[in-house]
Amino acid sequence: MKFKDDNTNYIDISMGNKEIEKITKRSNKLLEEELKDENNSSSDTNGNSGGESSNDEIEDIKQMGTPQMPAPAKKDIQCITIVGEIEGHFIGNPQKKSTKYEHIIPMLYAVEENPDIKGVLVILNTVGGDVEAGLAMAELLNSVSKKIVTLVLGGSHSIGVPLATAGDYSFIAPTATMIVHPIRTNGLVIGVNETFEYFKKMQERIVEFITRTSKIERDELVRLMHEKDELVSDVGSVLIGKEAVDCGLIDEVGGLKDALAKLKELIAEDDKNSKMNGKDKENK
């Protein structure tokens, strides 16, 4: 085939049989590769292999540094962490780490409803925060039927104190701290007697909970809360490791190994008691 260009020169654009064969072979090859890719993707979807597993391996390398993570084993202990600032009805500073009570409460409900979970390990490293939210989480922890052990790492300050005492047994790391002080508020405060009475009631709720869930005496707790020689710009006390145990606030000094061992011990005792109660019912 020929045609004229603007300069009246003839240009030959005819194709020979060889060129047509090359184009045909290349097209067939591309078509075969596309069909092969489609079959592979189909087998990946059905068999969870190939591209999907490759992507999973890449993601494991990015996150964990190894291409093969062990499959999660069936567990009877749930770990819950309460860290940073305890966030209540208002959103906290986005630059700070926080624990939201609307996340912890459904988690505890799920634990209570799950027959496979027999115990909960609560790890605390919190600066405190919203009093209502913290006390709500503490009451819920204390009302769960599963065995609960708390472990204070770093610190459990302010409203973190009742959270640390809410379980069946509590541990504190040797270098961890607990700050005990009266409640305070931010924002507008109306200077009337009713405001003072409200604060007293709030404080009484916290004192009552801590004395109910720990071995500390009420008078000792109130004394620690109003200590004037330990905090620079506030009243209260700083308890480090064994000091929290000596005053009866925490049960024992220990770490993760000790907390897990104690939780497993409590679970074993609970299972034993359940079996004994079952046998007694059968005998009756």
C-alpha positions in Angstrom: 0.0 0.0 0.0 1.3 3.4 -1.0 0.2 7.0 -0.4 1.5 10.5 -1.3 2.8 12.9 1.3 2.7 16.7 0.9 5.9 16.6 -1.1 4.4 14.2 -3.6 6.9 11.5 -2.4 5.5 8.0 -2.3 5.8 6.2 1.0 5.5 2.4 1.2 3.7 1.2 4.3 2.9 -2.3 3.1 3.5 -5.2 5.5 4.9 -8.5 4.6 3.7 -11.9 5.9 6.6 -12.2 8.3 5.7 -8.9 10.1 2.0 -10.0 10.4 3.1 -13.4 11.9 5.3 -11.6 14.5 2.4 -9.4 15.5 0.1 -12.3 15.7 2.5 -14.3 17.9 3.1 -11.4 20.2 -0.7 -10.9 20.6 -1.3 -14.6 21.4 1.5 -14.5 23.9 0.1 -11.5 25.7 -3.3 -13.1 25.8 -1.9 -16.3 27.3 -0.1 -14.3 30.0 -3.3 -12.5 30.9 -5.2 -15.8 31.1 -2.5 -17.2 33.3 -2.6 -14.2 35.6 -6.4 -14.5 35.9 -6.1 -18.2 36.9 -3.5 -17.4 39.5 -5.5 -14.7 41.1 -8.6 -17.0 41.1 -6.6 -19.8 42.9 -5.3 -17.2 45.3 -8.8 -16.2 46.2 -10.0 -19.7 46.7 -6.9 -21.2 48.3 -5.5 -18.2 50.1 -2.1 -18.6 48.4 0.0 -16.9 45.9 -0.3 -13.1 45.7 -2.3 -12.8 49.0 0.2 -14.8 51.0 3.1 -12.9 49.4 1.4 -9.6 50.5 1.0 -11.0 54.0 4.6 -11.9 54.2 5.7 -8.4 53.0 3.4 -6.8 55.6 4.9 -9.1 58.3 8.4 -8.1 57.4 7.4 -4.4 57.5 5.7 -4.7 60.9 7.6 -7.5 62.7 10.8 -7.9 60.8 10.1 -11.6 59.9 8.2 -13.1 57.0 6.5 -15.8 59.1 4.6 -14.9 62.2 3.4 -17.8 64.4 -0.3 -18.5 64.2 -2.2 -17.2 67.2 -2.9 -20.0 69.6 -6.2 -20.4 71.5 -5.8 -18.4 74.7 -7.7 -18.3 78.0 -6.1 -15.0 79.1 -7.0 -11.6 77.7 -4.5 -8.7 78.1 -5.9 -5.1 78.3 -3.7 -2.1 78.4 -4.7 1.3 80.0 -2.1 3.9 79.0 -1.7 7.6 78.7 -4.5 9.9 79.7 -7.9 8.4 80.5 -10.3 10.1 78.1 -13.9 10.8 79.2 -16.9 12.6 77.6 -14.6 15.2 75.9 -11.9 14.4 73.4 -8.5 14.9 74.8 -5.4 16.5 73.3 -4.6 14.7 70.0 -0.9 15.0 70.7 -1.2 12.8 73.8 -1.7 9.1 74.1 -5.1 8.3 75.6 -7.3 5.4 76.6 -11.0 5.8 75.7 -13.5 4.4 78.1 -15.9 3.7 75.2 -13.2 1.2 74.0 -12.5 -0.5 77.3 -16.2 -1.0 78.3 -17.2 -3.1 75.2 -13.9 -5.0 75.5 -14.8 -6.0 79.1 -18.3 -7.0 78.1 -16.9 -9.2 75.3 -14.5 -10.8 77.8 -17.4 -11.5 80.2 -19.5 -13.2 77.4 -16.6 -15.3 76.0 -16.5 -18.7 77.7 -13.0 -19.4 76.4 -11.5 -16.5 78.4 -10.9 -17.3 82.0 -8.7 -14.4 83.2 -7.7 -10.8 82.3 -4.3 -9.2 82.8 -4.6 -5.4 83.0 -1.4 -3.5 82.4 -1.4 0.1 83.6 0.8 3.1 82.7 -1.5 6.1 83.0 -1.3 9.7 84.2 -4.9 9.6 85.2 -7.6 11.7 83.6 -11.4 11.9 83.6 -12.7 10.9 87.1 -16.1 9.6 85.9 -14.7 7.6 83.1 -11.9 6.1 85.2 -14.2 5.2 88.0 -16.7 3.6 85.6 -13.9 1.4 84.1 -12.7 0.5 87.7 -16.2 -0.5 88.7 -16.7 -2.6 85.6 -13.4 -4.3 86.1 -14.3 -5.1 89.7 -17.7 -6.6 88.6 -16.3 -9.0 85.9 -16.7 -12.6 87.0 -13.4 -13.7 85.3 -10.2 -13.5 87.4 -8.4 -10.2 87.0 -4.8 -9.3 87.9 -3.5 -5.7 87.5 0.1 -4.7 86.8 1.4 -1.2 87.3 4.3 -0.4 85.0 5.7 3.1 84.8 2.9 4.7 86.8 -0.7 4.7 87.7 -1.6 8.1 88.9 -4.7 9.9 90.2 -7.8 8.0 88.9 -5.4 5.3 87.9 -5.1 4.3 91.5 -8.6 2.7 91.7 -8.0 1.1 88.4 -4.9 -0.6 89.8 -6.9 -1.9 92.8 -9.9 -3.0 90.9 -8.8 -6.6 90.2 -8.5 -9.7 92.3 -4.8 -9.2 92.8 -2.4 -6.4 92.0 1.3 -6.0 91.2 3.6 -3.0 90.8 7.0 -2.9 89.2 9.9 -1.9 91.6 10.4 1.4 89.8 6.7 2.2 89.1 4.9 5.0 90.8 1.5 5.8 92.1 0.4 9.4 92.9 -2.5 9.7 95.4 -4.1 13.1 95.7 -7.6 14.8 96.0 -9.7 15.4 93.0 -9.4 18.6 91.0 -11.2 20.2 88.1 -10.6 22.4 85.1 -12.6 25.3 83.7 -15.4 27.3 85.4 -15.9 26.7 89.1 -18.8 28.4 90.9 -17.6 29.5 94.4 -20.6 28.3 96.4 -21.0 25.7 99.2 -22.7 23.3 96.8 -19.6 23.1 94.6 -17.5 22.1 97.7 -20.1 19.5 98.7 -20.1 18.0 95.2 -16.3 17.7 95.3 -16.5 16.0 98.7 -19.0 13.5 97.4 -16.8 12.8 94.4 -13.8 12.3 96.6 -15.8 10.0 98.9 -16.7 7.8 96.0 -13.0 7.3 95.1 -12.0 6.7 98.7 -14.7 4.2 99.3 -13.8 2.2 96.1 -10.1 2.1 96.9 -10.6 1.0 100.6 -13.1 -1.6 99.3 -10.7 -3.1 96.7 -7.4 -2.9 98.6 -6.0 -3.4 102.1 -5.2 0.2 102.8 -6.9 1.8 105.8 -9.2 4.8 105.2 -7.3 7.1 107.6 -4.0 6.2 105.9 -5.4 6.8 102.4 -6.8 10.2 103.5 -3.5 11.1 105.1 -1.6 10.2 101.9 -4.0 12.3 99.8 -3.4 15.4 101.9 0.4 15.2 102.3 2.0 18.6 101.8 5.7 17.7 101.6 6.0 15.6 98.5 4.5 17.4 95.5 5.8 20.8 94.5 2.6 22.5 93.4 0.0 20.1 94.8 -1.0 18.1 97.9 -0.6 14.3 97.8 1.9 11.5 97.9 4.2 9.7 95.5 4.5 6.0 96.2 7.3 4.1 94.5 7.1 0.3 94.1 7.4 -1.3 97.6 6.0 1.8 99.3 2.6 1.1 97.6 2.7 -2.4 98.9 3.7 -1.4 102.5 0.7 0.9 102.9 -1.7 -1.8 101.6 -2.6 -0.1 98.3 -1.0 -2.9 96.1 -0.7 -6.6 96.9 2.9 -7.3 95.7 6.0 -6.1 93.9 6.5 -7.9 90.7 6.6 -7.9 86.9 4.9 -9.6 84.0 6.1 -13.1 84.9 4.8 -12.8 88.4 1.4 -11.3 87.3 0.9 -14.1 84.7 1.8 -16.8 87.2 -0.6 -15.4 89.8 -3.4 -15.1 87.2 -3.0 -18.7 86.2 -3.0 -19.7 89.8 -6.3 -17.9 90.4 -7.8 -19.5 87.3 -6.7 -23.0 88.4 -8.3 -22.3 91.9 -11.5 -21.1 90.3 -11.7 -24.2 88.0 -11.1 -26.4 91.0 -13.9 -24.7 93.0 -16.3 -25.0 90.0 -15.7 -28.7 89.7 -16.2 -29.2 93.5 -19.4 -27.3 93.4 -20.6 -29.3 90.4 -19.9 -32.6 92.3 -21.8 -31.3 95.4 -24.8 -30.5 93.2 -24.7 -34.0 91.7 -24.5 -35.6 95.2 -27.6 -33.6 96.3 
